[in-house]
């Protein structure tokens, strides 16, 4: 991270600590959203389907979750137009 900042602007400044803190906080929030979506998906989509019709295809659930994640994040994207 520091080498990237140095290549952009030369020496590091005290403001770079604020940027690093902002990136860490943003990463934390993104991971929390992904974790919440994973819990929602596991409880309300995977579990009922597994109870109704058990199948032994773990890789399929990973692909389905990735598609669900992309669709959910794209759906959240409209909120950036408001703020």
QUIVENQUI-V86786 format. One record per helix or strand of 2 or more residues. SS is the DSSP state (~ for helix, > for strand). FROM is the first residue (numbers start at 1). TO is the last residue. If there is no record, write none. Layout:
# QUIVENQUI-V86786
SS,FROM,TO
SS,FROM,TO
This chain:
# QUIVENQUI-V86786
~,2,9
~,15,52
~,58,76
~,79,82
